[in-house]
Amino acid sequence: MRQQSKSARSVSGVGRRDFVKLAGAAVLTNALARPAFAQQARTLIKGGVVLSFDRDVGDFEAADVLIEGGRIVAVRPNISADAAVLDATNMIVLPGFIDTHHHFYQSALRNVLPNGILADYFRDISGAATGKYRPEDAYVGNLIGAVRSIDAGITTITDLSQVSNTPEHSDALIQGLEDSGIRAIYAYSRGSGAGAKFPGDAERILKQHFASADRLVTMALGTAINKEQWLLARRLGLRIFTHVVGGTRGVGPDEVMKLGDEGLMASDNVYIHFTNASDAQMRRVKETGGWLSIACPIEMTMRHGMPPIQQALDLGIQPSLSSDVETTMAADMFTQMRSVFILQRALINERAIKGEKDLPPLLTARDVVEFATLQGARVDGLERKVGSLAPGKEADIVMLRTDLPNTLPFNSAYGAIVTAMDTSNVDTVMIAGKIRKRSGKLVGVDLPDLGRKAAASRDYLVDNLGWPHSVIRQTLSGH
């Protein structure tokens, strides 16, 4: 990263005390301007290949989607309506992608640990770096991370930002999500240092920020495998997101089973990773109605253990997909879908080559797109709102171009999404009926300004950590 002058590196927008005063008014960065055009009350998406993920609606070679007041009112061919028209010719129209587990506060430290494993991450990121964060760094990380998600066609995220070092940090994280315009679950998580109030600040956060359920950002609890934290979440009516990594001391499936023996495993539990579990342990997740979030590329890269995709499928669990940490891997659902697709097929194909019979079926392209959309909504508890294109659902929609070099000639909708496309194909993103990206460009985002603020935050952190300023050397020496 380029060396900047001391004066330039010290500027992060506002001081900590000023930030705390201003965060509620969303004036820290002015990174997101108002859209340049008024959003229409009715919008008609016209003439695209429509993949609805709704059994009653079905899929169409060419159809229209009518949106009114932020909700889908019709999905069928040849709709005629007085509405603003979005031409979907040469596009696939489908539900927005859903990322069910991501540590967004780290977004200003993207790619600093490309060669690291889990032990390096614990030492350098969740260990050393997290304690240096100010509220404004938490805000900028969440904001730029959420904007990146929108740009990649992700309309719903679950944020487990483990940087609640003070209540002000928690407030800043929430503000960053709200200012981005994305649909998000803020899974209030632990922090670092003497000022951390987790989980005791949960009730204050819920009352102050989430008094109304009719909002894009809602609350959950990011917990340890901890009885008191799970009971607190249930008392407050919050979904429970828990990292479970077999082989890592104190946070593996064995510990989950101990809480299960007390009757505490239930349908509001989302288990992240759940690697190195026995079949009996995975079966118990299924029997208690629990949910699974797999971060396949990270799990393979950072030594969490083999992603339990086939084990879950064998036991009747459909996983959701998640990106985890951008310090090490790209946070887009094309990467997640392709990784799961390739891994599962590689495992089954190897068994077939060795002569095994009666094998499980190979995943199809449609299967993994469903993991990234409808199943993500189910895991997040949002399936009544989003995850499919059906009348009554909120209009979280992505439009993917099929007329680019990576998909020409266009032959297979599901096949193109999983095996050919990348974020360059994301033309239009709509969240609750509002256009957040159109014609390949983010709407209402001052990207240079946001980039400057993210760089200032990064420089502050890097200086305080003593990391080198270089884009050639690995940012963290020795990795």
QUIVEN-V893133 format. One record per residue. RES is the residue in one small letter. D_CENTER is the distance of its C-alpha to the mean C-alpha in Angstrom with 2 decimals. Layout:
RES_D_CENTER, RES_D_CENTER
This chain:
m_26.05, r_28.98, q_31.23, q_31.62, s_34.45, k_34.33, s_34.52, a_31.62, r_29.46, s_30.35, v_29.10, s_25.65, g_26.39, v_27.90, g_29.10, r_27.41, r_29.83, d_29.56, f_25.77, v_25.97, k_28.44, l_26.56, a_22.90, g_23.47, a_24.99, a_22.05, v_24.50, l_23.30, t_22.45, n_23.22, a_20.55, l_19.68, a_22.98, r_23.91, p_23.65, a_26.88, f_27.69, a_27.81, q_25.39, q_27.56, a_28.04, r_28.07, t_26.32, l_27.30, i_25.24, k_28.16, g_28.96, g_25.80, v_25.09, v_23.24, l_21.07, s_20.73, f_19.60, d_22.19, r_25.39, d_27.64, v_26.46, g_26.17, d_25.51, f_27.72, e_29.07, a_29.42, a_28.57, d_27.57, v_25.08, l_26.55, i_24.53, e_26.28, g_25.22, g_21.51, r_22.03, i_22.94, v_26.67, a_27.64, v_26.55, r_29.60, p_31.77, n_34.06, i_32.88, s_35.15, a_34.11, d_34.74, a_31.31, a_29.62, v_29.07, l_26.17, d_27.68, a_25.51, t_28.22, n_27.00, m_23.44, i_21.30, v_19.94, l_17.23, p_14.52, g_11.33, f_8.58, i_6.04, d_2.98, t_5.09, h_5.30, h_5.09, h_8.43, f_8.34, y_12.08, q_12.95, s_12.16, a_15.93, l_16.65, r_14.91, n_16.95, v_19.43, l_19.29, p_19.29, n_22.03, g_21.18, i_20.89, l_19.66, a_22.90, d_22.55, y_19.09, f_20.60, r_23.55, d_22.22, i_18.74, s_18.31, g_22.11, a_23.81, a_21.30, t_19.63, g_23.09, k_23.83, y_21.16, r_22.65, p_21.05, e_20.98, d_19.06, a_16.37, y_16.38, v_16.33, g_13.53, n_11.17, l_12.76, i_12.73, g_9.16, a_8.24, v_11.18, r_10.21, s_7.13, i_9.88, d_12.28, a_10.58, g_10.63, i_7.13, t_8.49, t_6.46, i_3.61, t_5.16, d_6.77, l_9.39, s_11.40, q_14.62, v_16.82, s_18.61, n_21.82, t_23.49, p_22.91, e_22.76, h_19.71, s_17.93, d_19.24, a_18.11, l_14.44, i_14.65, q_16.66, g_14.29, l_11.59, e_14.56, d_16.14, s_13.36, g_13.82, i_10.29, r_9.89, a_8.24, i_9.21, y_10.72, a_11.54, y_14.66, s_15.32, r_18.33, g_19.75, s_22.60, g_26.22, a_28.92, g_27.21, a_24.29, k_24.76, f_22.08, p_22.23, g_25.22, d_23.61, a_21.41, e_24.11, r_24.72, i_21.08, l_21.02, k_24.35, q_23.85, h_20.47, f_19.84, a_23.37, s_22.41, a_19.98, d_20.25, r_17.54, l_14.09, v_12.89, t_13.89, m_14.36, a_14.01, l_15.37, g_14.02, t_17.28, a_19.50, i_21.55, n_23.83, k_26.03, e_26.43, q_22.73, w_22.16, l_25.24, l_24.16, a_20.90, r_23.08, r_25.67, l_23.23, g_21.62, l_18.11, r_15.80, i_15.79, f_13.02, t_15.01, h_14.89, v_17.76, v_19.07, g_22.55, g_25.05, t_23.63, r_26.07, g_25.48, v_21.93, g_22.69, p_23.32, d_26.89, e_25.86, v_23.76, m_26.88, k_29.00, l_27.08, g_27.28, d_31.02, e_31.08, g_29.47, l_26.16, m_23.78, a_22.76, s_20.54, d_18.35, n_17.32, v_14.01, y_14.87, i_12.50, h_14.30, f_17.70, t_19.55, n_23.36, a_23.97, s_27.18, d_27.41, a_28.86, q_25.92, m_23.39, r_25.82, r_25.81, v_22.11, k_23.01, e_26.17, t_24.65, g_21.99, g_19.02, w_15.64, l_14.00, s_10.61, i_11.61, a_10.39, c_13.44, p_14.03, i_13.56, e_15.68, m_18.30, t_18.39, m_18.45, r_20.75, h_18.82, g_20.95, m_20.85, p_17.71, p_19.26, i_18.56, q_22.24, q_23.16, a_20.67, l_21.92, d_25.48, l_25.13, g_23.62, i_19.96, q_17.41, p_14.15, s_10.58, l_8.52, s_5.92, s_6.29, d_7.71, v_9.95, e_10.85, t_14.34, t_14.96, m_12.89, a_11.35, a_7.64, d_8.29, m_8.68, f_12.40, t_12.48, q_10.81, m_13.12, r_16.08, s_15.91, v_16.00, f_18.59, i_20.76, l_20.67, q_21.67, r_24.33, a_25.62, l_26.13, i_27.95, n_29.88, e_31.17, r_32.44, a_34.15, i_35.78, k_37.18, g_38.81, e_36.81, k_37.36, d_35.60, l_32.15, p_28.89, p_27.81, l_25.75, l_22.31, t_22.52, a_20.33, r_19.92, d_18.81, v_15.72, v_14.81, e_15.18, f_12.89, a_10.09, t_11.32, l_13.84, q_13.18, g_9.56, a_11.38, r_14.02, v_12.13, d_10.66, g_14.26, l_13.76, e_15.73, r_18.62, k_16.78, v_14.48, g_13.71, s_17.12, l_19.68, a_22.48, p_24.83, g_23.74, k_19.97, e_18.18, a_17.90, d_14.28, i_15.43, v_15.01, m_18.24, l_18.62, r_21.90, t_24.22, d_27.02, l_25.82, p_27.53, n_24.84, t_25.38, l_29.05, p_30.81, f_28.25, n_29.05, s_26.19, a_23.17, y_21.05, g_22.58, a_21.82, i_18.08, v_17.75, t_20.65, a_21.27, m_18.63, d_16.29, t_14.66, s_18.28, n_18.64, v_16.23, d_19.02, t_17.99, v_14.99, m_15.96, i_14.30, a_16.82, g_19.47, k_19.06, i_18.83, r_16.31, k_17.20, r_20.53, s_22.59, g_20.04, k_20.05, l_17.81, v_19.80, g_21.04, v_19.41, d_21.93, l_20.16, p_23.16, d_23.33, l_19.68, g_20.21, r_23.35, k_21.83, a_19.07, a_21.96, a_24.10, s_21.58, r_21.25, d_25.04, y_25.61, l_23.53, v_25.08, d_28.53, n_28.27, l_27.08, g_29.77, w_27.58, p_29.18, h_28.56, s_28.45, v_26.38, i_28.78, r_28.93, q_25.88, t_24.66, l_25.20, s_28.71, g_29.41, h_26.11
